[in-house]
Amino acid sequence: MSEFKDYPADQIAAKLKQVEEFENKYKPNATTKGWRKWCTDPAYRKREWQSRQALANYAKHSAHKAFSTNDKSVL
């Protein structure tokens, strides 16, 4: 896994502005609340990145094992 590199502050600010405009036009929902949390909490961004890295690592090394068995009960 590589080292976490945060997005540039201007990109984060632009996304937060986009979220605020959407919420003003419509109303807050689960998606916009998640984006707002992502924009305002650096620790949240890092955890989200770590989660994506873990999923990619699993897919790269272990996901194929789910298809190499004769047990097709989950499919």
C-alpha positions in Angstrom: 0.0 0.0 0.0 1.3 3.4 -0.9 1.4 6.4 1.4 -1.8 8.5 1.8 -1.6 11.8 -0.1 -4.5 14.2 0.5 -6.2 16.1 -2.2 -5.2 19.8 -2.8 -7.1 22.2 -0.5 -8.6 24.1 -3.5 -10.2 20.9 -4.9 -11.7 20.0 -1.5 -13.0 23.6 -1.1 -14.6 23.4 -4.6 -16.3 20.1 -3.7 -17.6 21.5 -0.4 -19.0 24.5 -2.3 -20.7 22.2 -4.8 -22.2 20.3 -1.9 -23.5 23.5 -0.2 -25.0 24.7 -3.5 -26.8 21.4 -3.9 -28.1 21.4 -0.3 -29.4 24.9 -0.7 -31.1 24.1 -4.0 -32.6 20.8 -2.8 -32.0 19.6 0.8 -29.4 17.6 2.7 -29.4 13.9 2.2 -27.2 10.9 3.2 -24.9 11.4 0.2 -24.4 15.1 0.7 -23.8 14.5 4.5 -21.1 12.0 3.5 -19.5 14.4 1.1 -19.6 17.2 3.7 -17.9 14.9 6.2 -15.3 13.9 3.6 -14.6 17.6 2.8 -14.3 18.8 6.4 -12.5 15.8 8.1 -8.9 14.9 7.1 -9.0 11.8 9.2 -12.2 10.7 7.5 -10.6 11.1 4.1 -7.6 9.1 5.2 -9.8 6.2 6.5 -11.8 6.3 3.3 -8.6 6.1 1.3 -7.4 3.2 3.4 -10.7 1.4 2.9 -10.4 1.8 -0.9 -6.8 0.5 -0.8 -7.9 -2.6 1.2 -10.6 -3.4 -1.2 -8.3 -3.0 -4.2 -5.7 -5.2 -2.4 -8.3 -7.9 -1.8 -9.5 -7.8 -5.4 -6.0 -8.0 -6.6 -4.9 -11.0 -4.5 -8.0 -12.9 -3.2 -11.2 -12.1 -5.1 -10.5 -14.8 -7.7 -10.7 -17.5 -5.0 -14.4 -16.9 -4.6 -14.8 -18.3 -8.2 -12.5 -21.2 -7.9 -14.7 -23.4 -5.7 -17.5 -25.8 -6.7 -19.8 -24.3 -4.0 -22.0 -22.0 -6.0 -24.5 -21.3 -3.2 -23.5 -17.6 -3.0 -24.0 -17.0 -6.7 
